[in-house]
Amino acid sequence: MSENFRFVIERTATSFETTIQVLEPIISQGMIRLEARLEGDLDGPLLRSLRGSFAACPKFW
């Protein structure tokens, strides 16, 4: 799988950190990068919903 899209949830001692990265290669100019990092409390129902949404996404591989 490519690294063009990454969604990472990491647990720290006090909260969860969520990182979303989108990379789009541009042949003549290199690469465009969008990154967002959020920190906060995530509860069980939200995590289950996220997991279900990602599992339901069409996969090309």
Sine and cosine of phi, psi and omega as CSV:
sin_phi,cos_phi,sin_psi,cos_psi,sin_omega,cos_omega
0.00,0.00,0.62,-0.78,-0.02,-1.00
-0.97,0.25,0.20,-0.98,0.05,-1.00
-0.99,-0.17,0.34,0.94,-0.02,-1.00
-0.94,0.35,-0.43,0.90,0.05,-1.00
-0.67,-0.74,0.80,-0.60,0.03,-1.00
-0.73,-0.68,0.71,-0.70,0.09,-1.00
-0.76,-0.65,0.91,-0.41,-0.11,-0.99
-0.81,-0.58,0.74,-0.67,0.13,-0.99
-0.88,-0.48,0.85,-0.52,0.00,-1.00
-0.85,-0.52,0.68,-0.73,0.04,-1.00
-1.00,-0.04,0.76,-0.65,0.11,-0.99
-0.96,-0.27,-0.08,-1.00,-0.02,-1.00
-0.91,0.42,-0.47,0.88,-0.10,-0.99
-0.87,-0.50,-0.22,0.98,-0.06,-1.00
-0.29,-0.96,-0.16,-0.99,0.11,-0.99
-0.93,-0.38,0.61,-0.79,0.11,-0.99
-0.93,-0.36,0.78,-0.63,0.01,-1.00
-0.92,-0.40,0.79,-0.62,0.03,-1.00
-0.85,-0.53,0.76,-0.65,0.09,-1.00
-0.85,-0.53,0.81,-0.58,0.03,-1.00
-0.80,-0.59,0.71,-0.70,0.10,-1.00
-0.80,-0.60,0.84,-0.54,0.01,-1.00
-0.88,-0.47,0.76,-0.66,0.01,-1.00
-0.80,-0.60,0.94,-0.35,0.01,-1.00
-0.93,0.37,0.71,-0.70,0.08,-1.00
-0.88,-0.47,0.90,-0.44,-0.16,-0.99
-0.84,0.55,-0.72,0.69,-0.11,-0.99
-1.00,0.08,-0.25,0.97,-0.12,-0.99
-0.78,-0.62,0.12,0.99,-0.01,-1.00
0.98,-0.18,-0.90,-0.44,-0.09,-1.00
-0.53,-0.85,0.61,-0.80,0.12,-0.99
-0.99,-0.15,0.70,-0.72,-0.05,-1.00
-0.77,-0.64,0.76,-0.65,0.10,-1.00
-0.85,-0.53,0.80,-0.59,-0.01,-1.00
-0.67,-0.74,0.70,-0.72,0.07,-1.00
-0.75,-0.66,0.70,-0.72,0.03,-1.00
-0.79,-0.62,0.81,-0.58,-0.02,-1.00
-0.84,-0.54,0.53,-0.85,0.06,-1.00
-0.77,-0.64,0.72,-0.69,0.01,-1.00
0.06,-1.00,-0.10,-1.00,0.00,-1.00
-1.00,0.00,0.77,-0.64,0.10,-1.00
-0.89,-0.45,0.75,-0.66,0.00,-1.00
-0.99,-0.16,0.20,-0.98,-0.06,-1.00
-0.83,0.56,-0.75,0.66,0.00,-1.00
-0.86,0.51,-0.63,0.78,0.03,-1.00
-0.91,0.42,-0.69,0.72,0.02,-1.00
-0.89,0.46,-0.65,0.76,0.04,-1.00
-0.90,0.43,-0.64,0.77,0.03,-1.00
-0.90,0.44,-0.70,0.72,0.05,-1.00
-0.88,0.48,-0.71,0.70,0.00,-1.00
-0.87,0.50,-0.70,0.71,0.01,-1.00
-0.90,0.43,-0.63,0.78,0.02,-1.00
-0.90,0.43,-0.69,0.73,0.02,-1.00
-0.93,0.37,-0.61,0.79,0.02,-1.00
-0.91,0.42,-0.52,0.85,-0.04,-1.00
-0.99,0.15,-0.24,0.97,-0.01,-1.00
-0.91,0.41,0.64,-0.76,0.08,-1.00
-0.88,0.48,0.64,-0.77,0.01,-1.00
-0.89,-0.45,0.67,-0.74,-0.02,-1.00
-1.00,-0.03,-0.13,0.99,-0.02,-1.00
-0.98,-0.20,0.00,0.00,0.00,0.00
